Amino acid sequence: MHFARVVGTVVCTVKVPSWRGHRLLVMQPTDPQGADHGRTLVAVDLVSAAPGQRVFYVRGREAANALPDADNPADAAIVGIVDDVRILPPEGGGR
C-alpha cells in the first residue's frame, strides 16, 4: 500500500461499466510523513475520500481486485482514509 493526498477529481461522461458508482480522484503520492513523493495519478475511489484527505492506495492487480468485478482496467484504487501515522522506533534501541 502507498500513501497519497487527494488533490482533485476527474469528470468523465462515459466510464468502464465496472467503475459505475465510483469516482475517479487525482492523488499526489506522499511519504508516510506527508511530504510529496512522485507524480500525481488518478485512482478509483472506493472509500468516498474528499479533496485534501490523506489516503492509502494499491496499484496493479490489487487495484482491480479491490472492485467487485475484478475484470476491469483499474491500475490504482483508493482503499482507505488515513487518520494518523505513527512510526515506531526500531526494537532494540535503534541498533
A tleap script that builds the chain and sets N, CA, C and O, in Angstrom:
source leaprc.protein.ff14SB
mol = sequence {
  NMET HIE PHE ALA ARG VAL VAL GLY THR VAL
  VAL CYS THR VAL LYS VAL PRO SER TRP ARG
  GLY HIE ARG LEU LEU VAL MET GLN PRO THR
  ASP PRO GLN GLY ALA ASP HIE GLY ARG THR
  LEU VAL ALA VAL ASP LEU VAL SER ALA ALA
  PRO GLY GLN ARG VAL PHE TYR VAL ARG GLY
  ARG GLU ALA ALA ASN ALA LEU PRO ASP ALA
  ASP ASN PRO ALA ASP ALA ALA ILE VAL GLY
  ILE VAL ASP ASP VAL ARG ILE LEU PRO PRO
  GLU GLY GLY GLY CARG
}
set mol.1.N position { 0.837 -1.173 0.000 }
set mol.1.CA position { 0.000 0.000 0.000 }
set mol.1.C position { 0.887 1.242 0.000 }
set mol.1.O position { 2.029 1.227 0.458 }
set mol.2.N position { 0.316 2.307 -0.528 }
set mol.2.CA position { 1.042 3.563 -0.671 }
set mol.2.C position { 0.211 4.701 -0.081 }
set mol.2.O position { -1.017 4.627 -0.048 }
set mol.3.N position { 0.882 5.748 0.380 }
set mol.3.CA position { 0.202 6.924 0.905 }
set mol.3.C position { 0.055 7.970 -0.188 }
set mol.3.O position { 0.877 8.051 -1.100 }
set mol.4.N position { -1.018 8.784 -0.085 }
set mol.4.CA position { -1.232 9.888 -1.021 }
set mol.4.C position { -2.161 10.908 -0.386 }
set mol.4.O position { -2.749 10.668 0.668 }
set mol.5.N position { -2.283 12.060 -1.057 }
set mol.5.CA position { -3.221 13.107 -0.660 }
set mol.5.C position { -4.103 13.383 -1.873 }
set mol.5.O position { -3.595 13.535 -2.984 }
set mol.6.N position { -5.406 13.450 -1.675 }
set mol.6.CA position { -6.337 13.728 -2.772 }
set mol.6.C position { -6.230 15.205 -3.131 }
set mol.6.O position { -6.373 16.074 -2.271 }
set mol.7.N position { -5.974 15.485 -4.423 }
set mol.7.CA position { -5.799 16.871 -4.866 }
set mol.7.C position { -6.814 17.298 -5.920 }
set mol.7.O position { -6.804 18.457 -6.334 }
set mol.8.N position { -7.688 16.400 -6.364 }
set mol.8.CA position { -8.673 16.787 -7.371 }
set mol.8.C position { -9.569 15.642 -7.771 }
set mol.8.O position { -9.432 14.518 -7.286 }
set mol.9.N position { -10.490 15.950 -8.667 }
set mol.9.CA position { -11.424 14.952 -9.177 }
set mol.9.C position { -11.339 14.906 -10.700 }
set mol.9.O position { -10.883 15.852 -11.342 }
set mol.10.N position { -11.781 13.798 -11.254 }
set mol.10.CA position { -11.847 13.634 -12.706 }
set mol.10.C position { -13.319 13.531 -13.087 }
set mol.10.O position { -14.066 12.747 -12.502 }
set mol.11.N position { -13.730 14.321 -14.064 }
set mol.11.CA position { -15.104 14.275 -14.559 }
set mol.11.C position { -15.087 13.609 -15.923 }
set mol.11.O position { -14.353 14.026 -16.819 }
set mol.12.N position { -15.900 12.571 -16.079 }
set mol.12.CA position { -15.963 11.896 -17.385 }
set mol.12.C position { -17.412 11.538 -17.695 }
set mol.12.O position { -18.200 11.245 -16.796 }
set mol.13.N position { -17.746 11.568 -18.972 }
set mol.13.CA position { -19.122 11.289 -19.372 }
set mol.13.C position { -19.383 9.799 -19.534 }
set mol.13.O position { -20.520 9.347 -19.394 }
set mol.14.N position { -18.349 9.042 -19.824 }
set mol.14.CA position { -18.502 7.598 -20.006 }
set mol.14.C position { -17.398 6.906 -19.211 }
set mol.14.O position { -16.234 7.300 -19.273 }
set mol.15.N position { -17.781 5.862 -18.459 }
set mol.15.CA position { -16.813 5.098 -17.676 }
set mol.15.C position { -16.887 3.635 -18.067 }
set mol.15.O position { -17.859 3.183 -18.674 }
set mol.16.N position { -15.856 2.914 -17.714 }
set mol.16.CA position { -15.878 1.462 -17.835 }
set mol.16.C position { -17.055 0.983 -16.977 }
set mol.16.O position { -17.217 1.471 -15.859 }
set mol.17.N position { -17.876 0.050 -17.458 }
set mol.17.CA position { -19.045 -0.381 -16.681 }
set mol.17.C position { -18.736 -0.789 -15.235 }
set mol.17.O position { -19.535 -0.514 -14.340 }
set mol.18.N position { -17.612 -1.426 -14.995 }
set mol.18.CA position { -17.289 -1.860 -13.624 }
set mol.18.C position { -16.920 -0.701 -12.705 }
set mol.18.O position { -16.811 -0.899 -11.495 }
set mol.19.N position { -16.723 0.512 -13.247 }
set mol.19.CA position { -16.401 1.675 -12.426 }
set mol.19.C position { -17.632 2.520 -12.114 }
set mol.19.O position { -17.524 3.498 -11.374 }
set mol.20.N position { -18.790 2.174 -12.653 }
set mol.20.CA position { -20.003 2.961 -12.397 }
set mol.20.C position { -20.279 2.980 -10.900 }
set mol.20.O position { -20.183 1.957 -10.221 }
set mol.21.N position { -20.622 4.159 -10.401 }
set mol.21.CA position { -20.879 4.323 -8.977 }
set mol.21.C position { -19.640 4.678 -8.174 }
set mol.21.O position { -19.735 4.913 -6.970 }
set mol.22.N position { -18.485 4.722 -8.815 }
set mol.22.CA position { -17.243 5.086 -8.145 }
set mol.22.C position { -16.671 6.340 -8.800 }
set mol.22.O position { -16.740 6.501 -10.018 }
set mol.23.N position { -16.107 7.226 -7.981 }
set mol.23.CA position { -15.477 8.434 -8.514 }
set mol.23.C position { -14.035 8.139 -8.888 }
set mol.23.O position { -13.437 7.171 -8.416 }
set mol.24.N position { -13.494 8.984 -9.737 }
set mol.24.CA position { -12.071 8.949 -10.071 }
set mol.24.C position { -11.452 10.194 -9.452 }
set mol.24.O position { -11.920 11.307 -9.690 }
set mol.25.N position { -10.395 10.010 -8.657 }
set mol.25.CA position { -9.761 11.122 -7.969 }
set mol.25.C position { -8.307 11.258 -8.381 }
set mol.25.O position { -7.638 10.268 -8.679 }
set mol.26.N position { -7.823 12.494 -8.395 }
set mol.26.CA position { -6.415 12.780 -8.659 }
set mol.26.C position { -5.705 12.785 -7.305 }
set mol.26.O position { -6.158 13.432 -6.361 }
set mol.27.N position { -4.584 12.056 -7.218 }
set mol.27.CA position { -3.837 11.954 -5.970 }
set mol.27.C position { -2.397 12.380 -6.159 }
set mol.27.O position { -1.810 12.197 -7.226 }
set mol.28.N position { -1.834 12.956 -5.098 }
set mol.28.CA position { -0.407 13.260 -5.035 }
set mol.28.C position { 0.215 12.245 -4.079 }
set mol.28.O position { -0.032 12.314 -2.875 }
set mol.29.N position { 1.017 11.303 -4.587 }
set mol.29.CA position { 1.677 10.355 -3.673 }
set mol.29.C position { 2.536 11.091 -2.652 }
set mol.29.O position { 3.135 12.124 -2.954 }
set mol.30.N position { 2.588 10.542 -1.435 }
set mol.30.CA position { 3.382 11.129 -0.360 }
set mol.30.C position { 4.170 10.031 0.344 }
set mol.30.O position { 3.930 8.839 0.152 }
set mol.31.N position { 5.117 10.473 1.163 }
set mol.31.CA position { 5.788 9.520 2.046 }
set mol.31.C position { 4.933 9.408 3.318 }
set mol.31.O position { 3.953 10.143 3.448 }
set mol.32.N position { 5.269 8.517 4.254 }
set mol.32.CA position { 4.448 8.370 5.457 }
set mol.32.C position { 4.296 9.657 6.275 }
set mol.32.O position { 3.305 9.816 6.988 }
set mol.33.N position { 5.255 10.568 6.183 }
set mol.33.CA position { 5.166 11.830 6.915 }
set mol.33.C position { 4.285 12.862 6.211 }
set mol.33.O position { 3.937 13.880 6.810 }
set mol.34.N position { 3.921 12.622 4.962 }
set mol.34.CA position { 3.044 13.532 4.225 }
set mol.34.C position { 3.726 14.403 3.202 }
set mol.34.O position { 3.063 15.214 2.556 }
set mol.35.N position { 5.041 14.267 3.025 }
set mol.35.CA position { 5.756 15.056 2.023 }
set mol.35.C position { 5.519 14.469 0.627 }
set mol.35.O position { 5.487 13.250 0.458 }
set mol.36.N position { 5.353 15.344 -0.365 }
set mol.36.CA position { 5.119 14.893 -1.740 }
set mol.36.C position { 6.229 13.954 -2.196 }
set mol.36.O position { 7.403 14.135 -1.874 }
set mol.37.N position { 5.811 12.941 -2.959 }
set mol.37.CA position { 6.761 11.920 -3.416 }
set mol.37.C position { 6.292 11.392 -4.768 }
set mol.37.O position { 5.441 10.504 -4.819 }
set mol.38.N position { 6.828 11.917 -5.852 }
set mol.38.CA position { 6.463 11.427 -7.178 }
set mol.38.C position { 5.396 12.267 -7.859 }
set mol.38.O position { 5.022 13.342 -7.389 }
set mol.39.N position { 4.916 11.742 -8.983 }
set mol.39.CA position { 3.951 12.444 -9.839 }
set mol.39.C position { 2.520 12.101 -9.454 }
set mol.39.O position { 2.254 11.043 -8.883 }
set mol.40.N position { 1.605 13.007 -9.772 }
set mol.40.CA position { 0.194 12.751 -9.489 }
set mol.40.C position { -0.312 11.597 -10.343 }
set mol.40.O position { 0.247 11.294 -11.397 }
set mol.41.N position { -1.380 10.959 -9.870 }
set mol.41.CA position { -2.014 9.892 -10.625 }
set mol.41.C position { -3.493 9.859 -10.309 }
set mol.41.O position { -3.946 10.478 -9.346 }
set mol.42.N position { -4.244 9.135 -11.120 }
set mol.42.CA position { -5.687 9.013 -10.951 }
set mol.42.C position { -5.993 7.623 -10.411 }
set mol.42.O position { -5.398 6.632 -10.835 }
set mol.43.N position { -6.940 7.565 -9.458 }
set mol.43.CA position { -7.319 6.286 -8.863 }
set mol.43.C position { -8.833 6.193 -8.740 }
set mol.43.O position { -9.515 7.213 -8.631 }
set mol.44.N position { -9.352 4.986 -8.756 }
set mol.44.CA position { -10.759 4.724 -8.489 }
set mol.44.C position { -10.948 4.860 -6.978 }
set mol.44.O position { -10.207 4.257 -6.202 }
set mol.45.N position { -11.938 5.650 -6.561 }
set mol.45.CA position { -12.182 5.890 -5.133 }
set mol.45.C position { -13.197 4.876 -4.607 }
set mol.45.O position { -14.349 4.860 -5.042 }
set mol.46.N position { -12.768 4.036 -3.676 }
set mol.46.CA position { -13.651 3.020 -3.102 }
set mol.46.C position { -14.108 3.365 -1.689 }
set mol.46.O position { -14.857 2.600 -1.081 }
set mol.47.N position { -13.666 4.521 -1.149 }
set mol.47.CA position { -13.960 4.845 0.246 }
set mol.47.C position { -14.572 6.234 0.435 }
set mol.47.O position { -14.691 6.692 1.571 }
set mol.48.N position { -14.959 6.910 -0.630 }
set mol.48.CA position { -15.549 8.256 -0.570 }
set mol.48.C position { -14.601 9.274 0.051 }
set mol.48.O position { -14.983 10.018 0.954 }
set mol.49.N position { -13.380 9.304 -0.429 }
set mol.49.CA position { -12.385 10.277 0.039 }
set mol.49.C position { -12.730 11.663 -0.496 }
set mol.49.O position { -13.411 11.800 -1.513 }
set mol.50.N position { -12.253 12.678 0.201 }
set mol.50.CA position { -12.517 14.069 -0.179 }
set mol.50.C position { -11.195 14.769 -0.498 }
set mol.50.O position { -10.141 14.353 -0.015 }
set mol.51.N position { -11.244 15.823 -1.304 }
set mol.51.CA position { -10.028 16.585 -1.583 }
set mol.51.C position { -9.360 17.047 -0.289 }
set mol.51.O position { -10.021 17.510 0.641 }
set mol.52.N position { -8.031 16.906 -0.254 }
set mol.52.CA position { -7.258 17.283 0.920 }
set mol.52.C position { -7.020 16.139 1.896 }
set mol.52.O position { -6.116 16.227 2.727 }
set mol.53.N position { -7.802 15.074 1.818 }
set mol.53.CA position { -7.621 13.957 2.744 }
set mol.53.C position { -6.431 13.101 2.361 }
set mol.53.O position { -6.109 12.943 1.184 }
set mol.54.N position { -5.776 12.544 3.392 }
set mol.54.CA position { -4.710 11.568 3.156 }
set mol.54.C position { -5.357 10.206 3.027 }
set mol.54.O position { -6.271 9.860 3.776 }
set mol.55.N position { -4.872 9.442 2.072 }
set mol.55.CA position { -5.441 8.124 1.792 }
set mol.55.C position { -4.318 7.119 1.604 }
set mol.55.O position { -3.150 7.489 1.484 }
set mol.56.N position { -4.687 5.838 1.580 }
set mol.56.CA position { -3.724 4.862 1.093 }
set mol.56.C position { -4.373 4.115 -0.054 }
set mol.56.O position { -5.588 3.924 -0.104 }
set mol.57.N position { -3.516 3.700 -0.974 }
set mol.57.CA position { -3.999 3.112 -2.213 }
set mol.57.C position { -3.141 1.922 -2.598 }
set mol.57.O position { -2.023 1.744 -2.115 }
set mol.58.N position { -3.706 1.110 -3.489 }
set mol.58.CA position { -2.984 -0.034 -4.040 }
set mol.58.C position { -2.868 0.157 -5.538 }
set mol.58.O position { -3.646 0.893 -6.144 }
set mol.59.N position { -1.890 -0.511 -6.132 }
set mol.59.CA position { -1.655 -0.397 -7.573 }
set mol.59.C position { -1.654 -1.763 -8.216 }
set mol.59.O position { -1.569 -2.788 -7.539 }
set mol.60.N position { -1.751 -1.764 -9.536 }
set mol.60.CA position { -1.657 -3.001 -10.302 }
set mol.60.C position { -2.853 -3.912 -10.100 }
set mol.60.O position { -3.985 -3.450 -9.951 }
set mol.61.N position { -2.593 -5.203 -10.098 }
set mol.61.CA position { -3.665 -6.189 -9.995 }
set mol.61.C position { -4.467 -6.041 -8.700 }
set mol.61.O position { -5.668 -6.312 -8.681 }
set mol.62.N position { -3.806 -5.610 -7.614 }
set mol.62.CA position { -4.511 -5.401 -6.354 }
set mol.62.C position { -5.604 -4.341 -6.510 }
set mol.62.O position { -6.660 -4.449 -5.886 }
set mol.63.N position { -5.366 -3.335 -7.322 }
set mol.63.CA position { -6.365 -2.292 -7.559 }
set mol.63.C position { -7.587 -2.863 -8.263 }
set mol.63.O position { -8.718 -2.571 -7.873 }
set mol.64.N position { -7.378 -3.663 -9.282 }
set mol.64.CA position { -8.504 -4.271 -9.989 }
set mol.64.C position { -9.260 -5.226 -9.082 }
set mol.64.O position { -10.489 -5.278 -9.125 }
set mol.65.N position { -8.544 -5.978 -8.263 }
set mol.65.CA position { -9.193 -6.937 -7.358 }
set mol.65.C position { -9.977 -6.258 -6.246 }
set mol.65.O position { -10.832 -6.898 -5.633 }
set mol.66.N position { -9.716 -4.982 -5.965 }
set mol.66.CA position { -10.435 -4.267 -4.917 }
set mol.66.C position { -11.878 -3.953 -5.317 }
set mol.66.O position { -12.714 -3.688 -4.453 }
set mol.67.N position { -12.172 -3.981 -6.610 }
set mol.67.CA position { -13.528 -3.718 -7.092 }
set mol.67.C position { -14.333 -5.014 -7.127 }
set mol.67.O position { -13.759 -6.097 -7.249 }
set mol.68.N position { -15.664 -4.912 -7.019 }
set mol.68.CA position { -16.489 -6.128 -7.044 }
set mol.68.C position { -16.279 -6.987 -8.295 }
set mol.68.O position { -16.236 -8.214 -8.206 }
set mol.69.N position { -16.148 -6.344 -9.455 }
set mol.69.CA position { -15.870 -7.056 -10.699 }
set mol.69.C position { -14.370 -6.934 -10.960 }
set mol.69.O position { -13.906 -5.901 -11.443 }
set mol.70.N position { -13.618 -7.976 -10.645 }
set mol.70.CA position { -12.157 -7.914 -10.745 }
set mol.70.C position { -11.647 -7.843 -12.181 }
set mol.70.O position { -10.457 -7.613 -12.394 }
set mol.71.N position { -12.512 -8.033 -13.166 }
set mol.71.CA position { -12.113 -7.963 -14.570 }
set mol.71.C position { -12.318 -6.532 -15.064 }
set mol.71.O position { -13.251 -6.259 -15.820 }
set mol.72.N position { -11.438 -5.615 -14.631 }
set mol.72.CA position { -11.542 -4.214 -15.013 }
set mol.72.C position { -10.136 -3.656 -15.194 }
set mol.72.O position { -9.170 -4.278 -14.753 }
set mol.73.N position { -10.000 -2.498 -15.831 }
set mol.73.CA position { -8.666 -1.960 -16.127 }
set mol.73.C position { -8.072 -1.043 -15.058 }
set mol.73.O position { -7.155 -0.281 -15.362 }
set mol.74.N position { -8.561 -1.090 -13.822 }
set mol.74.CA position { -8.036 -0.196 -12.783 }
set mol.74.C position { -6.558 -0.473 -12.539 }
set mol.74.O position { -6.136 -1.624 -12.425 }
set mol.75.N position { -5.778 0.605 -12.461 }
set mol.75.CA position { -4.355 0.488 -12.147 }
set mol.75.C position { -4.045 1.044 -10.764 }
set mol.75.O position { -2.980 0.772 -10.211 }
set mol.76.N position { -4.978 1.831 -10.196 }
set mol.76.CA position { -4.811 2.366 -8.844 }
set mol.76.C position { -6.196 2.498 -8.217 }
set mol.76.O position { -7.149 2.920 -8.872 }
set mol.77.N position { -6.291 2.130 -6.939 }
set mol.77.CA position { -7.565 2.226 -6.220 }
set mol.77.C position { -7.308 2.707 -4.801 }
set mol.77.O position { -6.420 2.209 -4.109 }
set mol.78.N position { -8.107 3.691 -4.382 }
set mol.78.CA position { -8.034 4.179 -3.005 }
set mol.78.C position { -8.821 3.203 -2.147 }
set mol.78.O position { -10.005 2.967 -2.386 }
set mol.79.N position { -8.154 2.637 -1.145 }
set mol.79.CA position { -8.792 1.609 -0.319 }
set mol.79.C position { -8.906 2.006 1.151 }
set mol.79.O position { -9.435 1.230 1.946 }
set mol.80.N position { -8.429 3.180 1.533 }
set mol.80.CA position { -8.550 3.600 2.923 }
set mol.80.C position { -8.257 5.075 3.101 }
set mol.80.O position { -7.566 5.693 2.292 }
set mol.81.N position { -8.803 5.631 4.187 }
set mol.81.CA position { -8.542 7.014 4.566 }
set mol.81.C position { -7.625 6.984 5.783 }
set mol.81.O position { -7.879 6.250 6.738 }
set mol.82.N position { -6.567 7.775 5.751 }
set mol.82.CA position { -5.571 7.791 6.822 }
set mol.82.C position { -6.006 8.788 7.899 }
set mol.82.O position { -6.222 9.966 7.616 }
set mol.83.N position { -6.130 8.305 9.124 }
set mol.83.CA position { -6.427 9.181 10.256 }
set mol.83.C position { -5.145 9.674 10.917 }
set mol.83.O position { -5.045 10.841 11.296 }
set mol.84.N position { -4.167 8.784 11.054 }
set mol.84.CA position { -2.940 9.117 11.770 }
set mol.84.C position { -1.856 8.141 11.344 }
set mol.84.O position { -2.145 6.985 11.035 }
set mol.85.N position { -0.620 8.596 11.327 }
set mol.85.CA position { 0.523 7.725 11.034 }
set mol.85.C position { 1.488 7.832 12.195 }
set mol.85.O position { 1.927 8.927 12.546 }
set mol.86.N position { 1.816 6.711 12.786 }
set mol.86.CA position { 2.794 6.671 13.883 }
set mol.86.C position { 3.907 5.727 13.488 }
set mol.86.O position { 3.677 4.547 13.222 }
set mol.87.N position { 5.100 6.252 13.453 }
set mol.87.CA position { 6.260 5.431 13.106 }
set mol.87.C position { 6.977 5.104 14.396 }
set mol.87.O position { 7.492 5.995 15.072 }
set mol.88.N position { 7.012 3.831 14.740 }
set mol.88.CA position { 7.616 3.392 15.987 }
set mol.88.C position { 9.114 3.240 15.827 }
set mol.88.O position { 9.592 2.885 14.750 }
set mol.89.N position { 9.870 3.508 16.905 }
set mol.89.CA position { 11.315 3.291 16.834 }
set mol.89.C position { 11.606 1.806 16.695 }
set mol.89.O position { 10.819 0.982 17.161 }
set mol.90.N position { 12.718 1.447 16.064 }
set mol.90.CA position { 13.034 0.035 15.908 }
set mol.90.C position { 13.279 -0.606 17.285 }
set mol.90.O position { 13.755 0.039 18.219 }
set mol.91.N position { 12.940 -1.879 17.370 }
set mol.91.CA position { 13.162 -2.612 18.615 }
set mol.91.C position { 14.664 -2.715 18.872 }
set mol.91.O position { 15.459 -2.776 17.934 }
set mol.92.N position { 15.042 -2.735 20.142 }
set mol.92.CA position { 16.451 -2.848 20.485 }
set mol.92.C position { 17.172 -1.518 20.540 }
set mol.92.O position { 18.402 -1.481 20.511 }
set mol.93.N position { 16.425 -0.417 20.618 }
set mol.93.CA position { 17.065 0.893 20.769 }
set mol.93.C position { 17.681 1.459 19.511 }
set mol.93.O position { 18.529 2.347 19.593 }
set mol.94.N position { 17.276 0.970 18.338 }
set mol.94.CA position { 17.764 1.534 17.088 }
set mol.94.C position { 19.112 1.026 16.647 }
set mol.94.O position { 19.748 1.623 15.778 }
set mol.95.N position { 19.558 -0.064 17.231 }
set mol.95.CA position { 20.866 -0.616 16.828 }
set mol.95.C position { 20.746 -1.459 15.611 }
set mol.95.O position { 21.744 -2.001 15.134 }
savepdb mol mol.pdb
quit
